Amino acid sequence: MPDTQHWVLTLTCPDRPGIVHAITGAIVRGAGNITELKQFTSLDTGRFFTRIQFETEASEQRLRAALDPVAADVGGRYRLYEAERRMRTLVLVSKAGHCLNDILFRQRAGLLPIEIPLIMSNHPDLSDLAGFYGVPFERHEVTAETKQRFEAALLDHVRDLGIELVVLARYMQILSPGACEALTGRVINIHHSFLPGFKGANPYRQAHRRGVKIVGATAHFVTADLDEGPIIEQNVVRVNHEMTVRQLVDAGQRQESATLSGAMQLFAEHRVLLDGARTIIFD
């Protein structure tokens, strides 16, 4: 008897009546048993989105034979994923280790469905942390003169290691437009979110001087427009005037770590679909 496999199907297409009936019918014809189904129609773009999880003993070839004509008929694009396969992820870091530590701990504990074959950095500071978790670590000097060489090495690793997701875990460099284009929809960044916003050096000190009442974090896709990519996850926590700068930093870093890991989990479980400049999240 063949083993039962669990699959995730995502589909995006122009909205019209009968899409759910057609696609679920195709899954049934492929001997699939649906265990989870979520759908959404965007009134802004007129597009239909769905994520369907199912189990079957049928081969991938049989599934695709049932799904291909339906996707063509509705004018859509579908993706089929093995639900239990861990997503191959490359992490970029600089000196701050809070996000990386959280990612590595969650990955080892089985809380994040990813595997990390490599960490790349423009500083040596986090090599010991990577070594503790047994993950290979590469340090590259990144300057105006060497940036192009570093990004070429990054793209080579993405190709050679079968990388599906690149994570900027407080990596304090801007990717070039060319790298952003080559990795479209596969790079997630994290940054702090203040109300009001503070840019430049020492944002937490600026926030402390202004007496902010909320600090938080935003995880988003990386695009050539700095910090303006489609948002995946956000979190905030209330703070007050009694907190020191160090306490604000600690509160903010906890939000950054949790928000980045949350966004990675959504992406690795194929729950994030793009609708223009925003995301559809099937959590």
Helices and strands as residue ranges (DSSP letters): E 5-14, H 19-29, E 32-42, E 47-56, H 60-74, E 77-82, E 87-93, H 98-108, E 114-121, H 127-132, E 137-139, H 147-160, E 165-168, H 177-182, E 187-194, H 203-210, E 214-221, E 231-238, H 245-268, E 272-275, E 278-281
